[in-house]
Amino acid sequence: MNSIFLAISAAFIAGFAALLVAYRSALRRADKLAEALARAQKQTAQDQNALQKRKQLDTLKDEFISTVSHELRTPLTSIRGALGLLSAGVMGKVDDKALNLLRIASTNTDRLVRLINDILDLERMDAGRAPLHLRRCSLSELVLQSVETMRSMADASEIRIEIVPELQADPIVFEGDADRMLQVLVNLLSNAIKFSPRGSSVRVLGGYDGENLLLRIEDRGRGVPTDKLETIFDRFHQVEASDARQKGGTGLGLAICRSILAQHGGSIWAERNDIHGNNQLGTSFVLRMPRLVAASEVTPLPLAPQGAILVVDDDAGVRQVVAEQLRRHGYTVLETDRGEQAISIATHQQVEAILLDLYMPGLTGLQTIERLKQNPATANIPVVVLSVLSPAVQTSDSQQLLSTAQGWVQKPFNESLLLAELGRVLHSGTGPGRILLVEDDEDLASVVLSSFEIEKEHGRKKGGIGIHHVSNAADAKLSCESNPPDILILDLTLPDGSGFALVDWLRRQPALRTLPLVVYSGREVTAAEMEQLRLGPTQFLTKARVQPQDVEELVLAMVRHLRHPVLETWPSVETRPA
Amino acid sequence: MRRILIIDDEDDIREVAALSLESIAGWQVYTACSGAEGMRIAATELPDAILMDVMMPAMDGPTTFKEMQKIPDLAGIPVVLLTAKVQGVDQRRFAGLGVAAVLFKPFDPLTLAEQMSDALGWN
């Protein structure tokens, strides 16, 4: 029995060590390659070739992480399975000593799996490839959920988890990724339980400070030495080297928490409980991040139109995917699988737009749209066709649809395409194109402005497009209020505040929250920032990669698209974070 | 007694999974090491369910599943995919296929049968 175990564990340790070394050195090579590539890009900013290579590298890294994940898990599956079956006595009764060894091997296999998950998690987050799925979250709900998850571990160590009552009484809400924030809370609670003495209690306190929420998890453990309060957030830096072994941690938990908080625009730190001069033992971990200010405190902040988006498709799978994507971006969604029902819903409820499949049992999409347009109660609701057909296919039906539908998204579609099209029909610009350029660099502004002028001299159609330039956020607000633009081109660094604040303000203006936006920034925008910057259809351009004349081309394409929705395909540019 | 077909190209995993379902749950297990072999065995044995790996050379799990849907006898057999890929994109892709469930490697051999039963509504 023992020899089986020894053979398995030796093979397992050697195999994993080799894989881990190979993995890390390959990652280092990939990082070096990325650095070299970044240098090369600086020298040849306009070099399209470098852009191409970068994309290839991103794809390679994604594939690499996916493959490593698979390759490491496969041998672990056999090992874990074999150990589990042996210890269950499938091959005959195992004596106690051998059983203990098998238990050690099993526990450590589990730890290895967690370690692999954590390493991959961090790599993805650091590379900006783990975008947040933002939605409105309640802090107290997340706390309760995390406490529930940790209940059995706490009970086993006879540790009480106290949630300070105020936290449940005062509804604190924030915009965040619920799964990620839950991961943070579970991680912190798990640490607090592990390092607290048996019979003690862990306290969870919440509150807010202006526009930030605060959450504090307080343990009664041995306390973290002052000089380690910061380094414990580094990878593989635990207070005692033996902690990882004894407590079963991976040494990556706090680094992951910090990454997640940073993605949410917040921070996390550790404090000794005796910091305030009392003799309290233990450590507190404090989270601070932006919250949504409650309705009673200020005027409501609608993130989406008041009415709902109605999704009409007989394929439940498609409906589910579309509904999930829309809800994540703050839309209220209604669903139905029938044209007849869609007409009834649109007549009786407040519907802002309809996403409509063409082939359905009962009324077809075309028949549905005809009836919607004939009924005065529903005639003005914009309809976006969701179809496997391209709008370019020339059939009599499609010609008729083109003239009645306000938008068209071809299946299979991606999220950004769908949102862009929806934002566009909700914004429904019909007047002459008015572009507002917000840029504090006068030289760059004049280059962008003149690229529009050159266009005029070449005699190409401008179609009454006007461009107006302001150089700070205050003027931009004034201009938006007095004469709302059709498209906003925005620099992120402004003398009187950041572009983020301006976008926040725009979101609060009912008439401007679906405004098409082109973010033209000096640096790469991360995935989390992209989420914060989204208004209506939003495009991200980086100054080093995109020349001013290309901005003009994109903006003109957007204007054309606003006017002739279905016939022009939505302009696309590089929108990936670095 | 349930009759299960396991399709996985990794000999070791096939063996561990088979042993787990046989000795923990007492099910009758057939095994196949490729999608093509799996389809042949499924056609003759008509198992109650199929536990199938995602990444296999030649014909991978999702392809095998799609091929099976074209054959009336096989289309009704519930398929549980077993995958070592845990990234969100992969998960969503598998979930959209129409399989009965997606389970993740490494699996716990002591609860594998239970997880399958739960997913298939056998409890």
HADDOCK unambig.tbl for C-alpha pairs under 7 A between the chains (distance, minus, plus):
assign (segid A and resid 66 and name CA) (segid B and resid 85 and name CA) 6.83 0.50 0.50
assign (segid A and resid 69 and name CA) (segid B and resid 85 and name CA) 6.67 0.50 0.50
assign (segid A and resid 70 and name CA) (segid B and resid 84 and name CA) 5.02 0.50 0.50
assign (segid A and resid 70 and name CA) (segid B and resid 85 and name CA) 5.58 0.50 0.50
assign (segid A and resid 73 and name CA) (segid B and resid 84 and name CA) 5.85 0.50 0.50
assign (segid A and resid 73 and name CA) (segid B and resid 105 and name CA) 6.52 0.50 0.50
assign (segid A and resid 73 and name CA) (segid B and resid 106 and name CA) 6.30 0.50 0.50
assign (segid A and resid 74 and name CA) (segid B and resid 84 and name CA) 6.56 0.50 0.50
assign (segid A and resid 76 and name CA) (segid B and resid 106 and name CA) 6.31 0.50 0.50
assign (segid A and resid 77 and name CA) (segid B and resid 13 and name CA) 6.73 0.50 0.50
assign (segid A and resid 77 and name CA) (segid B and resid 105 and name CA) 5.82 0.50 0.50
assign (segid A and resid 77 and name CA) (segid B and resid 106 and name CA) 4.13 0.50 0.50
assign (segid A and resid 77 and name CA) (segid B and resid 107 and name CA) 6.47 0.50 0.50
assign (segid A and resid 78 and name CA) (segid B and resid 12 and name CA) 5.88 0.50 0.50
assign (segid A and resid 78 and name CA) (segid B and resid 13 and name CA) 5.15 0.50 0.50
assign (segid A and resid 78 and name CA) (segid B and resid 16 and name CA) 6.50 0.50 0.50
assign (segid A and resid 80 and name CA) (segid B and resid 106 and name CA) 6.93 0.50 0.50
assign (segid A and resid 81 and name CA) (segid B and resid 16 and name CA) 5.79 0.50 0.50
assign (segid A and resid 81 and name CA) (segid B and resid 108 and name CA) 6.33 0.50 0.50
assign (segid A and resid 81 and name CA) (segid B and resid 109 and name CA) 5.19 0.50 0.50
assign (segid A and resid 82 and name CA) (segid B and resid 16 and name CA) 6.18 0.50 0.50
assign (segid A and resid 84 and name CA) (segid B and resid 109 and name CA) 6.09 0.50 0.50
assign (segid A and resid 84 and name CA) (segid B and resid 110 and name CA) 6.72 0.50 0.50
assign (segid A and resid 85 and name CA) (segid B and resid 20 and name CA) 6.85 0.50 0.50
assign (segid A and resid 85 and name CA) (segid B and resid 109 and name CA) 6.47 0.50 0.50
assign (segid A and resid 90 and name CA) (segid B and resid 23 and name CA) 6.62 0.50 0.50
